[in-house]
Amino acid sequence: MNRSRELEQFRPVIDQCLRCGLCQPVCPVFNHNGNEANGPRGHVAQLAALMAGNLAWADVAPALGTCLLCGLCERACPAQLPLIKIFMTVRRLAPKKLNAAGLQFLAYMRLPGTWIDKLAPALALCQKALEHVKKQNELATPPVTRQPLAMPPQKEQASTSAARRALLYPGCLGRWYFPQMIAASMQTLRLHDYEIAILPKLPCCGRPAAIAGRGGDLLASARRSLEIMARQEFDLLVTPCPGCLATIVKIWPEMHALPPDMRKLAAAIASKAHYITDIIANAPGKKQGQEKIYWHRPCLLGEREDRTSRELLGIGPAGENAARCCGVANELGGDSRNEAGNDLLQHILASGADIVATGCPGCMLELQRIMKRRGCHMAVRHVMEIHMQERKSPKKG
């Protein structure tokens, strides 16, 4: 692999960088340590120096490994540069470094889902045993659920004959960590008269591999998913995971290593993909209760979905703290991930909230990890769980 030649495709983009610094104030890592090399502008400058031959890959890789891939810099960039695409490509080209998180998710991507279901109790026990060997902050995830979501038949009839068919994409985290999130999503789709299709053997979308820079594993995951989807008929692809959605919509269609027919299929599927709240707009929201909800807005959640989620939760506009990155996207590990998580937890605790709501299972996983390390026992729930709990609650009065 010629790293320099592949990086050269970004030279025109990097040359467009104004070095204005508007990306710096929004970067969680730069805000925490103030190190120019760890901020987006510093990353771009390092890549320019790398292409000029003034820096080596070994000099650049550690700094870019601190990036949380939250995308806040990209939104603030006046030149609208595709910074996250550049940084993820550099991770793929740079020498690989795997931690416990990478090994665990790579195992999930390589094993058929039915095998992991059978192994779930053993995996849960093994990971619990690891806590006595490794530090808690090195463990990326809590143990897998001992009883993964029991998948229904591939087809569930809705209440109307004219119902649209929605393919529910559960994602790895929903499948083996948060089956209650998937159950709430299924119930919501039923209430909105969708015919549900859900595929038990659907593999990982490949996002963990993309983040860790493992292009081969990403390609294999995308191919397996597309092969399965090609045999299905559905009007919409729906997921409660913003990470899965971003991978399906933004990464799969641009994978030139896919055969032309698969790239065409990926583009067609991307046009049908939706985040769960995007298709239930105008649903009745939660009534104000006694519990105080802290809304954590995932980095990958768009403004429209964010607004719908807050309406479902019955809360007003989110403050600036709600958009703080939890750090989970940094699968490479390192101090920046823990710093971001600790900073977010500090604001959550200061808010006096009783429960944390978010729209991303990855954020749920990271928040639980952070709270466990700090001895905090606050509940963390997906917005769909809270929405369905409100719908099931007995009416008062």
N, C-alpha and C positions, 0 to 999 in steps of 0.2 A: 504494500500500500504506500503510495507516494503522498505523505501527509501535506507537504508544502504545495503540491499541485492541486489537491482538493481544497485546501484553504484559499487558494488563489481566486476561487470563484467569488469570494466575499471582498476582494480588494476594492471594487467600485463602491460597495456599500460602506466599507470602513473609511474610504477617502471622503465620503459625504459627511462624516461626523464633524460637527461644528466645534466640538470641544467646549460647548457652552456651559456644561456643568449642571443643566437643569435635571439631569438624571440622578445626580448625587444626593440631593436632599430627600428623595423618596426611597432611596436604597436602604433597607433595614441593616445590612451588614456595614455599610459606610457610616450610617448614623450611630452604630454601636461602637466602632473602633476608630473611625475617622481616618482610616488608612486609604490613601488614594489608590493604591494597588488593588484593594479589595472592592472598589466601587466600579460601576459600569464604565465610566469614562476611562478609568485606569485599565480596565480589561481591554477596551478598544485600542488604547495606546500600546499596550503590551503586544497585541496581535499585529499591529502595524510594525512594531519593532521586530517581531518574529519573522514577518514576511520580508523585511529589509535585511535579515541576517544578523541583526544586532542582539537578538536573544535566542536561546535554545528552547526546545519544547519543555525541558526539565525546569526552566525558569518560569514558564508561563502556566503550566498545568496546576501547580498548587494554589495560585491566586484565583484562577477561574473555578477551582474546586470549592471555593467558599461561597460562590453564587447560589442563592436560594431558588432561582428560576421563578420568582414570583411575578415577573412581568411588569412591575411598577415602573421600571426605567423605560421600558418600551412605550408605555402609555404617556409618559412625560416627554418623550423625545420629540422636539419640534420637526425633525427631519423624518420622523416615522420609520426609523431604521428597525429591521427585524432582529433586534438584539438577542432575543431568546433563541431563535433559530441558529444564530451564529454561535452562541455559547454552548448549545447542545451539540452542535457539529464538532466543536473543538473538544468536547468531552469524548466524543466518539473517536476522534483522531489521536487523542493523547493516550499515553500508557495507562492501562487499566489498574484500578485498585478496588477490591471488593471488601465490604464489611459484612457484618452479620445480616444486615437488611438485604444487601445485594444477593447473598447466597440463598436466603430464604425465598425471595421473590423469583429468583431464577429457577429454583426448584418447582415453584408453582407454575411457572410458564412451561416447563419441560414435561411435567407429569400430567397425564389426563385427569380431568376433574373427578371422574368416578373413583380413581385410585386415591386421590387426596381425601375424598369423603370417607373411604374405608380406613384410611390412616389417621384421620383427624384426632381420635382419642389418644393415639400414641404420640402424635406431634404435639398435642397440648401438654402431655406429661414430660416430653423431652425438653420443651422450651421452659417449662417450670423448673426443671432441674438445672437448666443453664443459668438461671438467676443466682444460683449458689456458686457459680464458677466465674461468671462475668459481672462487671458492674452494670447496674440497672440502666445507666445512660448509654450503654453500648447496645442494648437490646432495642431493636427498632419497633417491635410490635408486641402486644400481649399475646398469650397463647391463643391458638385457633379455637373456635367454638367446638365443643365435643359433639354437638349435634348440628351439623351444617343444615342449611335450609333444605327441607324436603321439597324438591321441585315438583310442581304439579304436572299434569299431562301437557304436552306441547301446545295444546289448544284448549282454551276455556271460552265457552260461549258467553257472550255478553247479553244484555237484556233486550237488545233490538236487533232485527235482522240486517239493518243497514249499518251496523257498527263497523268502525275502522279497525284494522288489525294492527296492534302495536307489538313490536318485538322488544321485550324488556331485556336490556343488557345489564346484568347484575354487577359485573366487574369482580375481580379477585377479592377485594375487601368486603364487598357485600356478600359474596358467596360463602366465605369462610370465617369472617369476623363479625359482620353485622347483618345476619339474616333477618333481624327485626326491621331493618331499613328496607330490605327488599319486600318483605311481607306488607309493609305500609304502602310501598309504591304500587304493589299489585292491587291492594284494596282500593287505592285511589283511582287507578285505571278502571277498575270495575264500576266504581261509582259514577265515572264519566262515560260509561257505556262503550268502553273499548273491549275488543276481543283480544285476549292476551296470548302471545306466543313467547315462550321462554325456553332456552336451549341449555340443558344441563351440561353438555360437553363443550360448551363454548369456552375457548381458552382465554388467557389474559390478553388484553389489548396490546400489551408490549410497552406501556409507558415506563414502568420501572427500568426496562432495558434501555429505552431512549434516554432517560435521565442519566443513567449510569454510563452511557456512551457505548452500549453493546449492540452495534448495528445488526449483527447476525441474529441475535435472539429477537430483536424487534421485527426483523423481516420474517422470521419463522412464525412468530405469533400472529402477525398480520395475515400471512398466507393461510394459516389454519383457520382463522376466524372468517376470512373471506370465502374460503372453500365451503364452510358450513353454511354461511349466509346465502351463498349462491343457490342453495337448494330450498330456500324458504321464500314464501310470499308474505310481504307485510307492507303496510302503508307508512308506518313510522317506526323509527328506532328510538327508544326512550331509555334514558339512564338517569339514576340519581347521583352519578359520579361525574363531576366536572372534568376530572383527569381523563377518564375514558372518552368523554365527549370530545375534548380537545385533541386527543390522539386520533380518533376516528375522523374528525372533521379537518384537522390541520396537517396531520403527519401522514396518515395512510395515503391520501391522494397524491402526495408529493414524493412518494417512494419510487424512485426511478428503477430500482432493482426489481420491482414487481413486473411480471409480464404485462403487456399492453391491455389484455382483456381484464386482468385483475385491477389494473389502475382505473380502467373505465368503471368497473364495478365499485371500486372504492369511492370514486367521485359520486356515483349514483346513491350509494348508501350515505355518504356525507350529506347529501342534499335532503335526506329524510331524517337525519339525526336531530334529537331535541333533548334538552335537559328537562327533567320531570315537571318542574313548576311552569315551564314554558307552555305546556299544553293544558294546564288547568287554571289559567288566568280567570279571574272573576269567581273563583271558588270561595265559599264562605270562610272568613278568617276566624282566628281564635279570639274568643272573648277575653277581655282583661281579667286576669285572675289574681290571686294573692301572691303567686310566685313571680319573682323578677327574672326576666330572661336577658341574658347577654347574647347578642347576635354577633357571631364571628363570620365575617364575609370571606369566603375562600378566594384566593388570588385569581383563580380561573373562572369565577362566576361573573357573568356579564351584568351590566346595570339593570337590564330588564328582569332577569331572573332574580337578582338581588332584591329588586322592588317587590316582586311577587312573593318572594320568601318572607319578607318583612310583613307584608299584608296577611299572609297565612298565619304568622306568629302573633299578629295583633300589636305590633310595635311600630313606632314612627321611624323617621329617617335615622340611619345609623350614623354614629359619630366617627371621627377619624380613627379611633382606637379599634373599631370593628374591622378595619381593613388591614390590620397588622398581620404579617406573615407568620405562620406557626413554624415554618422551617422544614416541613416534611418533604418538600420536593428535593431537598439536598440529600439524595440517597448516598452520596459519597461520605456523609458523616462530617465530623469536624466540629470545631468550636462554634462556627457561625450558626449551625442548626440549633444547638442548645441555647445559644444567646438569644436567638429569635423567639424560641419557645418560652424561655424564662421571662423575656420582656412582655410577651403576650399574657402569660399567666399573671404577672404582676398587675396588669391593667384589669384583668378579669376579676381578681380578688378585690381590687380597689373599688370596683363597681358595686359590690354588695349583692351581686346576682345570686339566685338560688340554683339556676340551671344554665348551661351553655348550649346554645343551638347553633348549628352550622349546616351548610349544604354540601359538605364534602366528606366522604368516609375517610379519606387520607388525613384530613384535619382532625376528625374524631379520634383516629388512631394516635396521632401525635399529641393531642391534648390529653388523652388518657395516659400516655407515656410520661408526659411532663408532670401531670398531677400525681401520678404514682411515685415518681422520684421525689416530689416535694411533700408527700404525705397528705395530699388534698383529695377529698372524696366527693367533689362536686359532680353531679350528673352531666354527661355530655350526650346530646341527642341530635339526630338528623331532623331537619325541618319537617320531613314527611312523617316521622314518628309522632311528633307533637301535633301535627295537623290531624292525623288519623285518631289520635287519642282524644282530641277535642270533639271529633265527629262521633266517637263512640260514647262519650260521657253522657250520663242521663241528664235530661233537661230539668232545670230547677224552676220551681214556681209553677 
